[in-house]
Amino acid sequence: MVHAIRFHETGGPDVMRWEEVPVGDPGPGEVRIRHVAVGLNFADTYFRSGLYPAPLPAGLGVEAAGVVEAVGEGVAHVAEGDSVTYTGSPLGAYSTERVMPAGSLIKLPDGISCESAAAMTMRGLTSAYLLRRIHPLRTGDTVLLHAAAGGVGLIFCQWAKLLGINVIGTVSSEEKAEIARAHGCDHVIHYRREDVAERVRELTDGAGVPVVFDSVGKDTVAGSMASLRRRGLLVCFGTASGVPPLDAMQLAVHGSLFVTRPALADYIAEPAERDALASELFGHVASGRIKIQINQRYSLQDAVHAHRDLEAGRTTGSSVFVL
Protein backbone atom coordinates (compact mmCIF):
# COMPACT_ATOMS: atom_id res chain seq x y z
CA MET A 1 0.00 0.00 0.00
CA VAL A 2 1.45 3.37 -1.06
CA HIS A 3 1.10 6.42 1.15
CA ALA A 4 2.16 10.03 0.79
CA ILE A 5 2.03 13.34 2.62
CA ARG A 6 -0.24 15.75 0.75
CA PHE A 7 -1.76 19.15 1.42
CA HIS A 8 -5.04 20.53 0.10
CA GLU A 9 -4.56 24.11 1.32
CA THR A 10 -1.53 26.20 2.22
CA GLY A 11 -0.68 27.11 5.78
CA GLY A 12 1.11 25.81 8.85
CA PRO A 13 2.33 22.25 9.46
CA ASP A 14 -1.18 21.03 10.32
CA VAL A 15 -2.31 21.28 6.67
CA MET A 16 -0.27 18.15 5.83
CA ARG A 17 -2.18 14.86 5.57
CA TRP A 18 -1.03 11.21 5.44
CA GLU A 19 -3.01 9.70 2.58
CA GLU A 20 -3.18 6.52 0.53
CA VAL A 21 -2.30 7.29 -3.10
CA PRO A 22 -2.39 5.33 -6.37
CA VAL A 23 0.91 4.64 -8.13
CA GLY A 24 0.79 3.10 -11.60
CA ASP A 25 3.42 1.85 -14.00
CA PRO A 26 6.08 4.20 -15.39
CA GLY A 27 5.50 5.62 -18.85
CA PRO A 28 8.13 6.57 -21.43
CA GLY A 29 11.04 8.34 -19.78
CA GLU A 30 9.76 7.53 -16.29
CA VAL A 31 10.65 5.21 -13.40
CA ARG A 32 8.87 3.88 -10.37
CA ILE A 33 11.01 4.30 -7.27
CA ARG A 34 10.60 2.82 -3.79
CA HIS A 35 11.91 5.35 -1.31
CA VAL A 36 14.27 4.29 1.48
CA ALA A 37 14.84 7.78 2.90
CA VAL A 38 13.42 11.23 2.18
CA GLY A 39 15.13 14.56 2.74
CA LEU A 40 13.61 17.24 4.99
CA ASN A 41 14.50 20.71 3.70
CA PHE A 42 13.49 24.23 4.62
CA ALA A 43 12.31 24.70 1.05
CA ASP A 44 9.54 22.18 1.83
CA THR A 45 8.00 24.72 4.21
CA TYR A 46 7.92 27.32 1.43
CA PHE A 47 5.68 25.09 -0.71
CA ARG A 48 3.50 24.13 2.26
CA SER A 49 3.03 27.77 3.35
CA GLY A 50 2.36 29.02 -0.18
CA LEU A 51 5.52 31.14 -0.48
CA TYR A 52 6.37 28.91 -3.45
CA PRO A 53 3.09 28.39 -5.34
CA ALA A 54 1.98 24.88 -6.34
CA PRO A 55 -1.31 23.62 -7.83
CA LEU A 56 -3.47 22.10 -5.08
CA PRO A 57 -3.90 19.46 -3.86
CA ALA A 58 -0.20 18.66 -3.96
CA GLY A 59 2.42 16.31 -2.68
CA LEU A 60 5.43 17.63 -0.83
CA GLY A 61 9.18 17.20 -0.87
CA VAL A 62 11.83 17.42 -3.59
CA GLU A 63 14.58 15.11 -2.34
CA ALA A 64 14.78 11.38 -1.68
CA ALA A 65 16.78 8.24 -2.30
CA GLY A 66 15.69 4.69 -2.94
CA VAL A 67 15.60 1.74 -5.30
CA VAL A 68 14.32 1.70 -8.88
CA GLU A 69 11.44 -0.79 -9.06
CA ALA A 70 10.54 -0.40 -12.74
CA VAL A 71 11.64 1.63 -15.75
CA GLY A 72 9.65 2.95 -18.68
CA GLU A 73 10.49 2.96 -22.34
CA GLY A 74 13.56 4.96 -23.31
CA VAL A 75 15.22 4.99 -19.88
CA ALA A 76 18.87 3.98 -20.22
CA HIS A 77 20.97 5.62 -17.49
CA VAL A 78 19.34 3.70 -14.60
CA ALA A 79 17.98 0.15 -14.37
CA GLU A 80 15.71 -1.87 -12.15
CA GLY A 81 17.41 -2.51 -8.81
CA ASP A 82 19.69 0.55 -8.95
CA SER A 83 20.06 2.73 -5.86
CA VAL A 84 19.42 6.34 -6.86
CA THR A 85 18.95 9.79 -5.42
CA TYR A 86 17.38 13.00 -6.69
CA THR A 87 16.53 16.56 -5.82
CA GLY A 88 14.17 18.92 -7.63
CA SER A 89 10.69 19.02 -9.09
CA PRO A 90 8.12 17.60 -9.38
CA LEU A 91 6.87 17.66 -5.79
CA GLY A 92 6.08 14.32 -4.20
CA ALA A 93 9.15 12.99 -2.41
CA TYR A 94 7.20 12.63 0.87
CA SER A 95 5.91 9.23 -0.24
CA THR A 96 6.68 5.55 0.11
CA GLU A 97 6.74 5.06 -3.68
CA ARG A 98 6.22 7.24 -6.73
CA VAL A 99 6.44 7.39 -10.51
CA MET A 100 8.64 10.24 -11.69
CA PRO A 101 10.79 11.44 -14.63
CA ALA A 102 13.97 9.40 -14.89
CA GLY A 103 16.05 12.40 -15.93
CA SER A 104 16.14 13.69 -12.35
CA LEU A 105 17.82 10.56 -10.99
CA ILE A 106 21.48 10.31 -10.02
CA LYS A 107 22.84 6.80 -9.63
CA LEU A 108 24.46 6.24 -6.25
CA PRO A 109 28.04 4.94 -6.18
CA ASP A 110 29.14 2.19 -3.83
CA GLY A 111 29.76 3.54 -0.35
CA ILE A 112 26.90 6.07 -0.35
CA SER A 113 23.80 4.81 1.45
CA CYS A 114 20.28 5.93 0.59
CA GLU A 115 19.96 7.53 4.01
CA SER A 116 23.14 9.58 3.53
CA ALA A 117 22.05 10.49 0.02
CA ALA A 118 18.66 11.75 1.18
CA ALA A 119 20.43 13.84 3.80
CA MET A 120 22.89 15.44 1.42
CA THR A 121 21.78 15.54 -2.21
CA MET A 122 20.14 18.96 -2.05
CA ARG A 123 22.43 20.31 0.67
CA GLY A 124 25.57 18.88 -0.90
CA LEU A 125 24.79 20.08 -4.42
CA THR A 126 23.88 23.48 -2.98
CA SER A 127 27.25 23.63 -1.21
CA ALA A 128 28.88 22.49 -4.45
CA TYR A 129 27.51 25.28 -6.62
CA LEU A 130 28.01 27.91 -3.89
CA LEU A 131 31.67 27.04 -3.53
CA ARG A 132 32.49 25.95 -7.09
CA ARG A 133 30.31 28.04 -9.40
CA ILE A 134 29.10 31.31 -7.82
CA HIS A 135 32.37 33.21 -7.34
CA PRO A 136 36.05 32.50 -8.12
CA LEU A 137 37.10 31.95 -4.51
CA ARG A 138 40.81 31.51 -3.89
CA THR A 139 42.85 29.77 -1.22
CA GLY A 140 43.07 32.07 1.78
CA ASP A 141 39.82 33.94 1.12
CA THR A 142 37.47 34.51 4.07
CA VAL A 143 33.69 34.36 3.61
CA LEU A 144 30.67 34.84 5.86
CA LEU A 145 28.12 32.01 6.07
CA HIS A 146 24.84 32.34 7.94
CA ALA A 147 23.32 29.26 9.65
CA ALA A 148 26.70 27.57 9.85
CA ALA A 149 25.34 24.65 11.91
CA GLY A 150 22.55 23.84 9.46
CA GLY A 151 22.49 21.07 6.89
CA VAL A 152 24.10 23.16 4.15
CA GLY A 153 26.35 24.91 6.66
CA LEU A 154 28.06 21.77 7.93
CA ILE A 155 28.80 20.47 4.44
CA PHE A 156 29.87 23.93 3.26
CA CYS A 157 32.31 24.39 6.16
CA GLN A 158 33.98 21.02 5.56
CA TRP A 159 34.26 21.61 1.81
CA ALA A 160 35.60 25.13 2.32
CA LYS A 161 38.32 23.73 4.57
CA LEU A 162 39.36 21.35 1.77
CA LEU A 163 39.64 24.35 -0.56
CA GLY A 164 41.63 26.46 1.91
CA ILE A 165 38.79 28.96 2.40
CA ASN A 166 38.22 30.48 5.84
CA VAL A 167 34.62 30.57 7.09
CA ILE A 168 33.07 33.00 9.55
CA GLY A 169 29.80 31.37 10.54
CA THR A 170 26.78 32.70 12.40
CA VAL A 171 24.90 30.54 14.92
CA SER A 172 22.18 31.01 17.53
CA SER A 173 23.59 28.99 20.46
CA GLU A 174 26.79 27.65 21.97
CA GLU A 175 25.66 24.12 21.12
CA LYS A 176 25.44 25.08 17.45
CA ALA A 177 28.75 26.93 17.70
CA GLU A 178 30.50 23.75 18.88
CA ILE A 179 28.96 21.76 16.02
CA ALA A 180 30.03 24.36 13.45
CA ARG A 181 33.60 24.47 14.79
CA ALA A 182 33.81 20.67 14.75
CA HIS A 183 32.98 20.75 11.03
CA GLY A 184 35.61 23.29 10.04
CA CYS A 185 34.07 26.71 10.76
CA ASP A 186 37.03 28.97 11.60
CA HIS A 187 35.23 31.77 13.51
CA VAL A 188 31.77 31.69 15.06
CA ILE A 189 29.51 34.68 15.67
CA HIS A 190 26.57 34.36 18.08
CA TYR A 191 24.16 36.59 16.19
CA ARG A 192 21.78 36.96 19.14
CA ARG A 193 24.42 38.62 21.31
CA GLU A 194 26.98 40.01 18.86
CA ASP A 195 26.79 42.54 16.03
CA VAL A 196 27.56 40.40 12.99
CA ALA A 197 28.99 43.14 10.74
CA GLU A 198 31.07 44.63 13.54
CA ARG A 199 32.55 41.25 14.41
CA VAL A 200 33.26 40.47 10.73
CA ARG A 201 35.17 43.75 10.44
CA GLU A 202 37.20 42.85 13.53
CA LEU A 203 38.08 39.44 12.10
CA THR A 204 39.08 40.87 8.72
CA ASP A 205 41.09 43.89 9.98
CA GLY A 206 38.32 46.21 8.85
CA ALA A 207 38.24 45.03 5.25
CA GLY A 208 35.07 42.92 5.25
CA VAL A 209 34.58 39.72 3.26
CA PRO A 210 34.37 39.32 -0.52
CA VAL A 211 31.28 37.08 -0.35
CA VAL A 212 28.41 36.56 2.09
CA PHE A 213 26.32 33.39 1.76
CA ASP A 214 22.93 34.23 3.28
CA SER A 215 20.21 31.58 3.58
CA VAL A 216 18.20 33.48 6.21
CA GLY A 217 16.92 36.49 4.29
CA LYS A 218 14.96 39.38 5.73
CA ASP A 219 16.45 39.26 9.25
CA THR A 220 20.08 39.16 8.12
CA VAL A 221 20.33 41.11 4.86
CA ALA A 222 21.33 44.42 6.48
CA GLY A 223 24.15 42.81 8.45
CA SER A 224 25.20 40.85 5.38
CA MET A 225 25.61 43.97 3.27
CA ALA A 226 27.47 45.75 6.07
CA SER A 227 29.89 42.79 6.27
CA LEU A 228 30.99 42.97 2.64
CA ARG A 229 34.08 44.67 1.33
CA ARG A 230 33.85 47.13 -1.54
CA ARG A 231 32.35 45.46 -4.65
CA GLY A 232 31.58 42.34 -2.64
CA LEU A 233 28.94 39.76 -3.54
CA LEU A 234 25.81 39.01 -1.50
CA VAL A 235 24.50 35.51 -2.27
CA CYS A 236 20.89 35.25 -1.07
CA PHE A 237 20.30 31.52 -1.49
CA GLY A 238 17.48 31.10 1.04
CA THR A 239 14.66 32.95 2.78
CA ALA A 240 14.21 31.23 6.16
CA SER A 241 13.09 34.52 7.76
CA GLY A 242 11.29 35.85 4.70
CA VAL A 243 12.17 37.55 1.44
CA PRO A 244 14.75 40.32 2.02
CA PRO A 245 13.71 43.85 0.98
CA LEU A 246 16.58 44.90 -1.26
CA ASP A 247 17.05 48.60 -1.98
CA ALA A 248 19.34 49.04 -4.97
CA MET A 249 20.65 52.33 -3.55
CA GLN A 250 21.92 50.47 -0.48
CA LEU A 251 24.15 48.41 -2.75
CA ALA A 252 25.88 51.64 -3.75
CA VAL A 253 25.98 52.98 -0.19
CA HIS A 254 27.76 49.84 1.03
CA GLY A 255 30.43 49.92 -1.69
CA SER A 256 28.96 49.10 -5.11
CA LEU A 257 27.90 45.63 -4.04
CA PHE A 258 26.66 42.82 -6.25
CA VAL A 259 23.74 40.55 -5.32
CA THR A 260 22.44 37.25 -6.67
CA ARG A 261 19.46 35.11 -5.74
CA PRO A 262 20.49 31.69 -7.13
CA ALA A 263 18.40 28.53 -7.32
CA LEU A 264 19.93 25.05 -7.27
CA ALA A 265 17.77 24.04 -10.24
CA ASP A 266 19.67 26.41 -12.52
CA TYR A 267 23.02 24.91 -11.55
CA ILE A 268 22.01 21.28 -12.15
CA ALA A 269 19.75 21.81 -15.17
CA GLU A 270 22.42 20.50 -17.53
CA PRO A 271 23.08 16.78 -16.86
CA ALA A 272 26.82 17.15 -17.45
CA GLU A 273 27.18 19.93 -14.88
CA ARG A 274 24.92 18.15 -12.40
CA ASP A 275 26.92 14.94 -12.74
CA ALA A 276 30.21 16.80 -12.34
CA LEU A 277 29.07 18.47 -9.12
CA ALA A 278 27.56 15.21 -7.82
CA SER A 279 30.72 13.28 -8.61
CA GLU A 280 32.85 15.76 -6.69
CA LEU A 281 30.43 15.65 -3.75
CA PHE A 282 30.15 11.87 -3.66
CA GLY A 283 33.92 11.54 -3.92
CA HIS A 284 34.46 13.69 -0.84
CA VAL A 285 31.77 11.83 1.13
CA ALA A 286 32.83 8.32 0.12
CA SER A 287 36.44 9.08 1.11
CA GLY A 288 35.41 10.52 4.48
CA ARG A 289 36.73 14.00 3.66
CA ILE A 290 33.17 15.31 4.14
CA LYS A 291 31.00 13.70 6.80
CA ILE A 292 27.21 13.90 6.62
CA GLN A 293 25.70 14.74 9.99
CA ILE A 294 22.18 13.29 10.32
CA ASN A 295 20.96 14.62 13.64
CA GLN A 296 17.21 14.14 13.23
CA ARG A 297 15.32 11.12 11.93
CA TYR A 298 11.53 11.04 11.59
CA SER A 299 8.90 8.76 10.13
CA LEU A 300 6.89 10.23 7.25
CA GLN A 301 3.77 10.08 9.39
CA ASP A 302 5.49 12.55 11.74
CA ALA A 303 5.90 15.23 9.06
CA VAL A 304 3.90 17.77 11.08
CA HIS A 305 6.23 17.39 14.05
CA ALA A 306 9.28 17.51 11.78
CA HIS A 307 8.19 20.79 10.18
CA ARG A 308 7.55 22.32 13.60
CA ASP A 309 11.05 21.38 14.71
CA LEU A 310 12.55 22.76 11.51
CA GLU A 311 10.76 26.11 11.64
CA ALA A 312 11.48 26.54 15.36
CA GLY A 313 15.23 26.17 14.78
CA ARG A 314 15.44 22.99 16.85
CA THR A 315 17.38 21.05 14.20
CA THR A 316 21.10 20.89 13.41
CA GLY A 317 22.84 19.26 10.49
CA SER A 318 20.63 17.26 8.17
CA SER A 319 17.21 15.74 8.84
CA VAL A 320 15.63 12.77 7.07
CA PHE A 321 12.47 10.73 7.01
CA VAL A 322 13.33 7.04 7.28
CA LEU A 323 10.96 4.54 5.67
Protein Blocks (a to p, Z undefined) as FASTA:
>chain_A
ZZddddfbecdfklpccdddddddddehiacdddfbdcddfklmmmmnomagcddddded
jbdcdddfbdcehiakbcehiacddedddehkbcfbdcddfklpccddehiafklmmmmm
mmmmmmmmmmmmmpccdehiacddehklbmklmmmmmmmmmnopacddddfbfklmmmmm
mnopabdcdfklpcfklmmmmmnnonopfbdcdfkbmmmmmmmmmmpcehiacddfbdfn
opcdddfklmmmnoopadddddfklmmmpmklmmmmmmmmmmmmmnomaccddfbdcdfk
lmmmmmmmmmnopagcjddddZZ
